[in-house]
């Protein structure tokens, strides 16, 4: 008979409304056998007691329904983001809070490269913090005029390059690719917006792409998840889904030492068939490669627009404060064809729609698809929908859709949204979680790692407080309760990944996946939520401490 282990804890927050709290949980064969008090475990016969967590608090492992494993590959390169960041191995990396600091870090990285022709790749840049100053070729030429320099923006939607790289790739005044930004005289300035433009520097992107999809990147992502208390994470369309890539995913994630479950969304953004029916068929076939820890063939990803902080998201009138509007990443008719094909193949489609005009297109198209091909429990999910209005949330509810909200924007870019992108009124209602709840929309929250750091507690803190980096409260009326915030990073996020029957609550029959905290979220001040230390995770009953050590 399989051995039964009972874990005791100061408190077990189950997120199961039928049994909200407990002090012991029995695990057999990696699954939850029973939840309750230690005395109540006696009904299941003999068991061993594990008191490792007797002074800690257990929650369901956090579920991240919009993240990108490729962040593990970016950590091979210098980080030049504004905010401090913790590396997968626990190192604290100081942010670059000025253009001078960015240049200094890039120059140091340049000096460390032995091969004079090797491109300098960096990531995390976000010029919106630099008071209107851009970081383009003129700036990056101060780093090197001989070596190609490629700097990926934090949003993931924009890249800055130097003159040398543009010259190597033949980017000039004659280049017609949408997203290659040019000055008033028609000359490219060294900013590439959107994937078609980014792919115009193919030689460097392919080098980066190899790093992003390497097995070491996947292991680093697993360590990031473990350290944040996340036991189920997603790769939402930014990684390769080729046969070789899938084999690599299987080798890494199915390794008993890998500390998380991974859900991979299909996308042909980086290769694959272009016919929507073939895309959908290929996506559905991936299900045969699934395992208990690796899930494929259930979700597809489509991008409609860019990012608000990068001024590339599509907004309703009156657009951005500077009078411009963003980019469409896909034509409306093509979007309808892809959505319908995935829908008919039985997949749940997660659609990137940052701006409210993009949300309009999403809702119109989902409505058309459902009229043409009704399907219950489709769970199509609006990703980001940061400026969604009450009328749009009501439509989502009527259509049976879910919303995954980018609540971390309030902290990381809230101050900039107030004064530089959309102004006070729209910034005040960004990521309107209270409105989503009031209108009956099933919702979760996400980090969009690499864009902001993975972490359920930071998401919860942002949703409960709505405080910007400078301490301003943005949209007090859109705060939600701690209980609702915890649901949004556990069972409600699992719902959007079609895994709520397996993870997201601590109850009999589900996987024994726990986030282990050093304090009770309900016992600390709301402003201290993000600072609760994470001991690590339990995955299928196996302990994975967040000790900064791990295999790569």
C-alpha positions as CSV (number, residue, x, y, z in Angstrom):
1,X,0.0,0.0,0.0
2,X,1.2,3.5,-0.9
3,X,2.5,5.4,2.2
4,X,0.5,8.2,3.6
5,X,2.2,11.4,4.9
6,X,0.4,14.0,6.9
7,X,1.8,17.5,6.8
8,X,0.9,19.7,9.7
9,X,0.9,23.5,9.6
10,X,0.1,26.5,11.7
11,X,-2.7,27.2,9.3
12,X,-3.8,25.7,6.0
13,X,-5.7,28.1,3.8
14,X,-7.5,25.7,1.4
15,X,-9.3,28.2,-0.9
16,X,-12.1,25.6,-0.8
17,X,-15.2,27.4,0.3
18,X,-16.7,24.2,1.8
19,X,-13.7,23.9,4.2
20,X,-11.8,27.2,4.3
21,X,-9.1,26.3,6.9
22,X,-7.4,23.2,8.3
23,X,-4.3,22.3,10.3
24,X,-3.3,19.0,8.6
25,X,-3.3,17.6,5.1
26,X,-2.8,13.9,4.2
27,X,-1.0,13.1,1.0
28,X,-0.9,9.7,-0.7
29,X,0.6,9.0,-4.1
30,X,1.2,12.7,-4.7
31,X,-2.5,13.6,-4.2
32,X,-4.5,15.0,-1.4
33,X,-6.1,12.2,0.6
34,X,-7.7,14.3,3.4
35,X,-7.9,17.8,4.9
36,X,-8.7,18.7,8.4
37,X,-7.2,18.3,11.9
38,X,-4.6,15.7,12.8
39,X,-7.2,13.7,14.8
40,X,-9.4,13.5,11.7
41,X,-6.6,11.9,9.7
42,X,-6.9,8.7,11.9
43,X,-9.8,7.5,9.8
44,X,-7.3,6.7,7.0
45,X,-5.2,4.3,8.9
46,X,-1.5,4.4,9.6
47,X,0.5,7.4,8.4
48,X,3.7,9.3,9.1
49,X,3.7,12.9,10.3
50,X,5.8,15.5,8.7
51,X,6.2,18.6,10.9
52,X,8.4,20.5,8.5
53,X,5.7,23.2,8.2
54,X,4.4,23.1,11.7
55,X,5.3,26.8,12.1
56,X,4.3,27.8,8.5
57,X,1.2,28.5,6.5
58,X,0.1,26.4,3.5
59,X,-1.9,27.7,0.6
60,X,-2.7,26.0,-2.7
61,X,0.4,26.4,-4.9
62,X,0.0,29.7,-6.8
63,X,-1.1,29.3,-10.4
64,X,0.3,31.7,-13.0
65,X,-1.9,31.7,-16.0
66,X,0.1,34.2,-18.1
67,X,3.9,33.9,-17.9
68,X,6.8,33.2,-20.2
69,X,9.4,30.6,-19.5
70,X,11.8,32.3,-21.9
71,X,12.7,34.6,-19.1
72,X,15.1,31.9,-18.0
73,X,17.0,32.5,-21.3
74,X,17.1,36.2,-20.9
75,X,19.0,35.7,-17.6
76,X,22.0,34.7,-19.7
77,X,22.3,38.4,-20.7
78,X,22.7,41.7,-18.8
79,X,19.6,43.1,-17.2
80,X,19.1,46.8,-17.7
81,X,15.5,47.2,-16.3
82,X,14.5,50.1,-14.1
83,X,13.5,48.1,-11.0
84,X,15.8,45.8,-9.0
85,X,15.3,42.1,-9.8
86,X,16.1,38.8,-8.2
87,X,17.9,36.3,-10.5
88,X,16.8,32.6,-10.5
89,X,19.8,31.7,-8.3
90,X,18.8,34.3,-5.7
91,X,21.3,37.1,-6.7
92,X,19.9,40.6,-6.3
93,X,20.4,42.7,-9.4
94,X,20.2,46.5,-9.1
95,X,18.1,48.3,-11.6
96,X,19.3,50.9,-14.0
97,X,17.4,54.1,-13.1
98,X,18.9,56.4,-15.7
99,X,20.2,56.2,-19.3
100,X,23.7,56.7,-17.9
101,X,23.3,53.6,-15.8
102,X,22.0,51.6,-18.8
103,X,25.0,52.7,-20.9
104,X,27.4,51.9,-18.0
105,X,26.1,48.4,-17.7
106,X,26.1,47.8,-21.4
107,X,29.7,49.1,-21.7
108,X,30.8,46.7,-18.9
109,X,29.1,43.8,-20.8
110,X,30.8,44.9,-24.0
111,X,34.2,44.8,-22.3
112,X,33.5,41.2,-21.1
113,X,32.9,39.9,-24.6
114,X,36.1,38.4,-26.2
115,X,34.8,38.0,-29.7
116,X,34.6,41.5,-31.3
117,X,31.9,40.3,-33.7
118,X,29.7,38.7,-31.0
119,X,26.5,40.8,-30.6
120,X,25.8,42.4,-27.3
121,X,22.3,41.4,-26.1
122,X,20.6,42.8,-23.1
123,X,17.0,42.9,-21.8
124,X,14.6,44.8,-19.5
125,X,14.9,48.3,-21.0
126,X,11.9,50.6,-20.5
127,X,12.5,54.2,-21.6
128,X,9.2,55.4,-20.2
129,X,11.0,55.9,-16.9
130,X,13.5,58.3,-18.4
131,X,11.3,61.4,-18.6
132,X,10.6,61.3,-22.3
133,X,14.2,60.4,-23.4
134,X,14.5,57.6,-25.9
135,X,17.1,54.8,-26.0
136,X,17.7,54.2,-29.7
137,X,20.6,53.9,-32.0
138,X,22.1,57.3,-31.1
139,X,22.3,56.2,-27.5
140,X,23.5,52.6,-28.1
141,X,26.2,53.9,-30.5
142,X,27.8,55.3,-27.3
143,X,28.2,51.7,-26.2
144,X,29.8,50.5,-29.4
145,X,30.1,51.5,-33.0
146,X,31.7,48.2,-34.1
147,X,29.7,45.6,-32.3
148,X,26.0,44.9,-32.9
149,X,23.9,45.9,-29.9
150,X,20.4,44.6,-29.3
151,X,18.4,45.6,-26.2
152,X,15.0,43.9,-25.6
153,X,12.4,46.1,-23.9
154,X,10.7,44.9,-20.8
155,X,7.3,44.8,-22.5
156,X,8.7,42.2,-24.9
157,X,7.2,44.1,-27.8
158,X,10.0,46.5,-28.7
159,X,13.8,46.2,-29.3
160,X,16.4,49.0,-29.5
161,X,19.4,48.5,-31.7
162,X,22.5,50.4,-32.7
163,X,23.6,51.6,-36.1
164,X,26.0,48.8,-36.6
165,X,23.3,46.2,-36.2
166,X,21.0,48.1,-38.6
167,X,23.8,48.3,-41.1
168,X,24.5,44.5,-40.8
169,X,20.9,43.7,-41.4
170,X,20.3,46.2,-44.2
171,X,17.8,48.3,-42.3
172,X,17.7,51.7,-44.0
173,X,15.4,54.4,-45.4
174,X,14.1,51.9,-48.0
175,X,13.0,49.3,-45.3
176,X,9.2,48.9,-45.5
177,X,8.6,46.5,-42.6
178,X,5.8,47.9,-40.3
179,X,7.3,48.8,-36.9
180,X,10.7,50.0,-38.1
181,X,10.5,53.5,-36.5
182,X,11.8,56.3,-38.7
183,X,12.5,60.0,-38.1
184,X,11.1,62.9,-40.0
185,X,13.6,62.4,-42.9
186,X,12.7,58.8,-43.3
187,X,15.8,57.3,-41.6
188,X,15.4,54.4,-39.2
189,X,16.2,55.5,-35.6
190,X,17.0,52.1,-34.1
191,X,13.6,51.2,-32.5
192,X,11.8,48.1,-33.7
193,X,8.1,47.7,-32.7
194,X,6.4,44.4,-33.0
195,X,7.6,40.9,-34.1
196,X,7.9,41.6,-37.9
197,X,10.2,44.5,-37.2
198,X,12.1,42.6,-34.5
199,X,12.6,39.8,-36.9
200,X,14.3,42.2,-39.3
201,X,17.5,41.7,-37.2
202,X,17.2,38.0,-37.6
203,X,20.9,37.1,-37.1
204,X,20.8,38.4,-33.5
205,X,17.2,37.3,-32.8
206,X,18.0,33.7,-33.8
207,X,20.9,33.7,-31.3
208,X,18.7,35.0,-28.6
209,X,15.9,32.6,-29.6
210,X,18.3,29.7,-29.1
211,X,19.0,30.9,-25.5
212,X,15.3,31.4,-24.8
213,X,14.4,27.9,-25.7
214,X,17.4,26.0,-24.2
215,X,16.9,23.5,-21.4
216,X,18.8,25.7,-19.0
217,X,16.2,28.4,-19.6
218,X,13.4,26.0,-18.6
219,X,15.3,25.0,-15.4
220,X,15.8,28.6,-14.5
221,X,12.1,29.2,-15.0
222,X,11.3,26.3,-12.7
223,X,13.5,27.8,-10.0
224,X,11.9,31.2,-10.4
225,X,8.5,29.6,-9.9
226,X,9.6,27.6,-6.9
227,X,11.1,30.7,-5.3
228,X,7.8,32.5,-5.7
229,X,5.5,29.8,-4.4
230,X,4.2,29.0,-7.9
231,X,3.5,25.3,-8.6
232,X,1.6,25.7,-11.9
233,X,2.9,28.2,-14.5
234,X,2.3,28.8,-18.2
235,X,4.3,29.5,-21.3
236,X,1.8,31.6,-23.0
237,X,2.9,31.5,-26.6
238,X,6.5,32.9,-26.5
239,X,8.4,29.6,-26.8
240,X,9.0,27.1,-29.6
241,X,6.5,24.2,-30.0
242,X,8.5,22.2,-32.6
243,X,8.9,18.5,-32.1
244,X,12.5,19.0,-30.7
245,X,11.2,21.7,-28.4
246,X,8.5,19.5,-27.1
247,X,11.0,16.7,-26.4
248,X,13.1,19.1,-24.5
249,X,10.1,20.3,-22.5
250,X,9.3,16.6,-21.6
251,X,12.9,15.9,-20.5
252,X,13.0,19.0,-18.2
253,X,9.5,19.2,-16.8
254,X,9.0,15.4,-16.3
255,X,12.2,15.3,-14.3
256,X,11.2,14.7,-10.6
257,X,13.6,17.5,-9.6
258,X,11.7,20.1,-11.7
259,X,9.5,22.0,-9.2
260,X,6.4,23.0,-11.2
261,X,3.7,22.0,-13.6
262,X,3.9,23.8,-17.0
263,X,1.0,24.6,-19.4
264,X,2.2,25.5,-22.9
265,X,0.0,27.5,-25.2
266,X,0.3,26.9,-28.9
267,X,1.2,29.8,-31.2
268,X,2.6,29.9,-34.7
269,X,4.2,33.3,-34.1
270,X,7.6,31.8,-34.4
271,X,7.0,29.2,-37.1
272,X,4.6,26.5,-38.1
273,X,1.8,26.2,-40.6
274,X,0.0,29.4,-41.7
275,X,-3.3,27.9,-42.6
276,X,-5.7,28.3,-39.6
277,X,-7.1,24.8,-39.9
278,X,-3.7,23.3,-40.0
279,X,-2.6,25.5,-37.1
280,X,-5.5,24.3,-35.0
281,X,-4.9,20.7,-35.9
282,X,-1.3,20.9,-35.0
283,X,-2.1,22.6,-31.7
284,X,-4.7,19.9,-30.7
285,X,-2.2,17.1,-31.6
286,X,0.2,18.3,-29.0
287,X,-2.1,16.9,-26.3
288,X,-0.6,13.4,-26.9
289,X,2.6,14.7,-25.4
290,X,1.0,15.8,-22.1
291,X,1.8,14.4,-18.7
292,X,0.8,15.1,-15.2
293,X,3.4,17.9,-15.0
294,X,3.4,19.1,-18.7
295,X,0.2,20.1,-20.3
296,X,-0.2,20.8,-24.1
297,X,-2.9,20.8,-26.7
298,X,-5.5,22.7,-24.6
299,X,-4.7,26.4,-25.1
300,X,-3.8,28.6,-28.1
301,X,-2.5,32.2,-28.0
302,X,-3.2,35.1,-30.3
303,X,-1.9,38.7,-30.1
304,X,-4.0,41.7,-31.1
305,X,-1.9,44.7,-30.1
306,X,1.2,45.8,-28.2
307,X,1.7,47.4,-24.8
308,X,0.3,50.6,-23.2
309,X,3.7,51.7,-21.8
310,X,5.2,51.2,-25.2
311,X,2.4,53.2,-26.9
312,X,1.7,50.2,-29.1
313,X,-1.6,49.0,-27.6
314,X,-4.7,49.9,-29.5
315,X,-6.9,52.4,-27.6
316,X,-10.4,53.7,-28.0
317,X,-10.7,57.5,-28.6
318,X,-9.1,59.7,-27.3
319,X,-6.1,57.4,-27.7
320,X,-2.8,58.3,-25.9
321,X,-2.2,61.7,-24.3
322,X,0.2,62.4,-27.2
323,X,-2.6,61.9,-29.7
324,X,-1.2,58.7,-31.3
325,X,-2.6,55.2,-31.3
326,X,-0.9,51.8,-31.3
327,X,-0.4,48.9,-33.7
328,X,-2.6,46.0,-34.8
329,X,-0.6,42.8,-34.7
330,X,-3.1,40.9,-36.8
331,X,-5.8,41.9,-39.3
332,X,-9.4,41.5,-38.0
333,X,-10.5,39.0,-40.6
334,X,-7.4,36.9,-40.0
335,X,-8.0,37.0,-36.3
336,X,-11.5,35.7,-36.9
337,X,-10.2,32.8,-39.0
338,X,-7.7,31.8,-36.4
339,X,-10.1,32.1,-33.5
340,X,-12.7,30.1,-35.3
341,X,-10.3,27.3,-36.2
342,X,-9.0,27.0,-32.7
343,X,-12.5,27.2,-31.3
344,X,-13.7,24.4,-33.6
345,X,-10.8,22.2,-32.6
346,X,-11.9,22.4,-28.9
347,X,-9.1,24.7,-27.7
348,X,-9.4,27.5,-25.3
349,X,-8.0,30.7,-26.8
350,X,-6.1,33.3,-24.8
351,X,-6.0,36.6,-26.6
352,X,-3.6,39.4,-25.9
353,X,-5.7,42.6,-25.9
354,X,-4.1,45.4,-23.9
355,X,-6.0,48.4,-25.2
356,X,-9.8,48.9,-25.0
357,X,-10.1,49.1,-28.8
358,X,-8.3,45.7,-29.0
359,X,-10.8,44.4,-26.4
360,X,-13.7,45.6,-28.6
361,X,-12.3,43.6,-31.5
362,X,-11.9,40.6,-29.3
363,X,-15.4,40.7,-28.0
364,X,-16.9,41.3,-31.4
365,X,-15.0,38.4,-32.9
366,X,-15.8,36.0,-30.0
367,X,-19.5,36.8,-30.4
368,X,-19.3,36.1,-34.2
369,X,-17.5,32.8,-33.6
370,X,-20.0,31.7,-31.0
371,X,-22.9,32.5,-33.2
372,X,-21.3,30.5,-36.0
373,X,-20.3,27.6,-33.8
374,X,-21.9,27.5,-30.4
375,X,-19.8,25.7,-27.8
376,X,-20.3,25.5,-24.0
377,X,-17.5,26.0,-21.5
378,X,-15.1,27.4,-24.1
379,X,-13.3,29.5,-21.4
380,X,-11.8,31.9,-24.0
381,X,-9.8,34.4,-22.1
382,X,-9.1,38.1,-22.6
383,X,-5.4,38.6,-21.6
384,X,-4.4,42.0,-20.0
385,X,-7.5,44.0,-21.1
386,X,-6.2,46.7,-18.9
387,X,-8.5,49.5,-20.0
388,X,-11.6,47.3,-20.3
389,X,-14.7,49.3,-19.3
390,X,-17.8,48.1,-17.5
391,X,-19.7,47.6,-20.7
392,X,-16.9,45.4,-22.0
393,X,-16.9,43.3,-18.9
394,X,-20.6,42.9,-19.1
395,X,-20.2,41.6,-22.7
396,X,-17.4,39.2,-21.5
397,X,-19.8,37.8,-18.9
398,X,-22.6,37.3,-21.4
399,X,-20.2,35.5,-23.8
400,X,-18.9,33.2,-21.1
401,X,-15.4,34.6,-21.3
402,X,-12.8,35.0,-18.6
403,X,-10.4,37.9,-18.0
404,X,-6.8,37.6,-16.9
405,X,-5.8,41.0,-15.5
406,X,-2.3,42.5,-15.5
407,X,-2.7,44.1,-12.1
408,X,1.1,44.6,-11.5
409,X,0.9,47.5,-14.0
410,X,-0.5,49.6,-11.2
411,X,2.7,49.4,-9.3
412,X,5.3,49.3,-12.1
413,X,3.7,51.8,-14.5
414,X,0.9,53.4,-12.7
415,X,2.7,56.7,-12.2
416,X,3.6,56.8,-15.9
417,X,0.0,56.0,-16.9
418,X,-1.2,59.0,-14.9
419,X,1.0,61.5,-16.6
420,X,2.4,60.1,-19.9
421,X,0.1,57.4,-21.5
422,X,-3.6,57.7,-20.7
423,X,-4.1,60.3,-18.0
424,X,-5.8,60.2,-14.6
425,X,-9.3,59.1,-15.4
426,X,-8.3,56.0,-17.4
427,X,-5.3,55.2,-15.2
428,X,-7.7,55.2,-12.2
429,X,-9.8,52.4,-13.7
430,X,-7.0,50.3,-15.2
431,X,-7.2,46.6,-14.4
432,X,-10.6,47.1,-12.9
433,X,-10.9,43.9,-10.8
434,X,-13.8,45.2,-8.7
435,X,-15.7,46.0,-11.8
436,X,-15.0,42.5,-13.3
437,X,-16.3,40.9,-10.1
438,X,-19.4,43.2,-10.0
439,X,-20.3,42.3,-13.6
440,X,-19.9,38.6,-13.1
441,X,-16.7,38.0,-15.0
442,X,-14.5,35.1,-14.0
443,X,-11.1,36.6,-13.6
444,X,-7.5,35.9,-12.6
445,X,-4.3,38.0,-12.3
446,X,-0.9,37.5,-13.9
447,X,2.7,38.8,-13.8
448,X,3.5,38.2,-17.5
449,X,6.9,37.2,-16.4
450,X,9.4,38.4,-17.9
451,X,7.5,41.7,-18.0
452,X,7.2,41.8,-14.2
453,X,8.6,39.3,-11.8
454,X,6.7,36.0,-11.2
455,X,4.9,36.0,-7.8
456,X,1.4,35.4,-6.5
457,X,2.0,37.5,-3.4
458,X,3.0,40.6,-5.4
459,X,-0.2,40.2,-7.5
460,X,-2.3,39.9,-4.4
461,X,-0.6,43.0,-2.9
462,X,-1.3,45.0,-6.0
463,X,-4.9,43.9,-6.2
464,X,-5.6,44.7,-2.5
465,X,-3.7,48.0,-2.4
466,X,-3.4,49.4,-5.9
467,X,-0.4,51.4,-5.0
468,X,2.1,52.8,-7.5
469,X,5.9,52.8,-7.2
470,X,5.8,56.3,-5.7
471,X,3.1,55.4,-3.2
472,X,0.0,56.9,-4.9
473,X,-3.2,54.9,-4.7
474,X,-4.6,54.4,-8.1
475,X,-8.3,53.6,-8.3
476,X,-9.2,52.9,-4.7
477,X,-12.7,51.8,-5.9
478,X,-11.2,49.0,-7.9
479,X,-9.5,47.3,-4.9
480,X,-10.7,43.8,-4.1
481,X,-10.7,41.7,-0.9
482,X,-7.8,39.5,0.1
483,X,-9.9,36.4,-0.3
484,X,-10.9,37.4,-3.9
485,X,-7.2,38.2,-4.7
486,X,-6.0,34.8,-3.4
487,X,-8.7,33.1,-5.5
488,X,-7.4,35.0,-8.5
489,X,-4.0,33.4,-8.2
490,X,-5.1,29.9,-7.3
491,X,-8.3,28.3,-8.3
492,X,-9.6,31.0,-10.7
493,X,-6.3,31.0,-12.5
494,X,-6.4,27.2,-12.7
495,X,-9.9,27.5,-14.3
496,X,-8.5,29.5,-17.2
497,X,-5.8,26.8,-17.8
498,X,-8.5,24.1,-17.6
499,X,-6.9,22.6,-14.5
500,X,-9.2,23.7,-11.7
501,X,-10.2,20.0,-11.3
502,X,-6.6,19.2,-10.5
503,X,-5.0,22.2,-8.8
504,X,-6.0,25.5,-7.2
505,X,-7.5,24.4,-3.9
506,X,-6.4,22.1,-1.1
507,X,-9.0,19.4,-1.2
508,X,-9.4,15.6,-1.5
509,X,-8.4,14.3,-5.0
510,X,-6.3,17.2,-6.2
511,X,-2.6,17.2,-6.5
512,X,-0.7,17.9,-3.3
513,X,0.7,21.2,-4.6
514,X,1.3,23.9,-1.9
515,X,2.8,27.3,-1.5
516,X,4.6,27.4,1.8
517,X,4.6,30.8,3.5
518,X,6.3,32.1,6.6
519,X,3.3,34.2,7.7
520,X,-0.5,34.2,7.3
521,X,-1.7,36.7,4.6
522,X,-4.8,37.3,6.7
523,X,-2.7,38.2,9.8
524,X,-0.4,40.8,8.3
525,X,-1.0,44.4,7.2
526,X,-2.2,44.7,3.6
527,X,0.9,46.7,2.7
528,X,3.1,43.8,3.9
529,X,1.6,41.1,1.8
530,X,4.3,41.2,-0.9
531,X,7.0,40.9,1.7
532,X,5.9,37.6,3.2
533,X,8.8,35.2,2.8
534,X,8.2,32.1,0.7
535,X,9.8,28.9,2.1
536,X,9.3,27.2,-1.2
537,X,6.7,24.7,-2.6
538,X,5.4,21.2,-2.3
539,X,4.7,19.6,-5.7
540,X,2.8,16.3,-5.6
541,X,3.9,15.8,-2.0
542,X,7.6,16.5,-2.8
543,X,9.3,19.3,-1.0
544,X,11.2,22.0,-3.0
545,X,12.7,24.7,-0.7
546,X,13.4,28.1,-2.2
547,X,17.0,28.1,-1.1
548,X,18.6,29.6,-4.2
549,X,20.2,26.3,-5.1
550,X,19.1,24.1,-8.0
551,X,20.1,22.3,-11.1
552,X,20.5,24.2,-14.4
